[in-house]
Amino acid sequence: MISTVTTSTFTTVTAAGSFAVIGIFVLLALLIQKELVSASNSERASRLGKILDIGIVPLLIAFVLVVISKVGAALK
């Protein structure tokens, strides 16, 4: 019984950690794309920049939560 709980807890923590890493890489890619788009002066580029904000904002919030979680775990 205890080994089952330990195994499922480990699997959940490992999956959450890998999702966090994937989310950080996607956030980084979107921020790079937004910087590249902001260098252009076309209207299409400005629309794309606004569309990229739709993905950047939630990932930025998730990034802040992950950082707070990791810092909190390190301080315990």
C-alpha positions in Angstrom: 0.0 0.0 0.0 2.7 2.5 0.9 4.8 1.6 -2.1 1.8 2.4 -4.3 1.2 5.8 -2.7 5.0 6.6 -3.0 5.1 5.5 -6.6 2.1 7.6 -7.6 3.3 10.6 -5.7 6.7 10.4 -7.4 5.1 10.0 -10.8 2.9 13.1 -10.1 5.8 15.2 -9.0 8.0 14.1 -11.9 5.2 14.9 -14.4 4.6 18.3 -12.8 8.3 19.1 -13.0 8.5 18.2 -16.7 5.3 20.2 -17.5 6.9 23.2 -15.8 10.1 22.8 -17.9 8.1 22.5 -21.1 6.0 25.6 -20.1 9.2 27.6 -19.5 10.6 26.7 -22.9 7.3 27.6 -24.6 7.3 30.9 -22.8 10.8 31.6 -23.8 10.0 30.8 -27.5 6.9 33.1 -27.4 8.9 35.9 -25.9 11.6 35.6 -28.5 9.0 35.5 -31.3 7.3 38.7 -29.8 10.7 40.5 -29.8 11.3 39.5 -33.4 7.8 40.6 -34.4 8.1 43.9 -32.5 11.1 44.9 -34.7 8.8 45.0 -37.7 6.6 48.0 -38.5 3.8 46.3 -40.5 0.2 46.0 -39.2 0.3 42.3 -39.6 3.2 42.1 -37.2 1.5 44.2 -34.7 -1.6 42.0 -34.8 0.7 38.9 -34.4 2.3 40.6 -31.4 -1.1 41.0 -29.7 -2.0 37.4 -30.5 1.2 36.2 -28.9 0.2 38.1 -25.7 -2.7 35.6 -25.4 -0.1 32.8 -24.9 2.5 34.8 -23.0 0.4 36.1 -20.1 -0.9 32.7 -18.8 2.5 31.1 -19.2 4.1 34.1 -17.4 1.7 33.6 -14.5 2.5 29.9 -14.4 6.2 30.7 -14.5 5.8 33.0 -11.4 3.9 30.3 -9.6 6.6 27.7 -10.4 9.3 30.0 -9.1 7.4 30.8 -5.9 6.8 27.1 -5.4 10.5 26.2 -5.9 11.7 29.0 -3.7 9.2 28.0 -1.0 10.4 24.4 -1.2 14.0 25.5 -1.0 13.4 27.6 2.1 11.7 24.8 4.1 
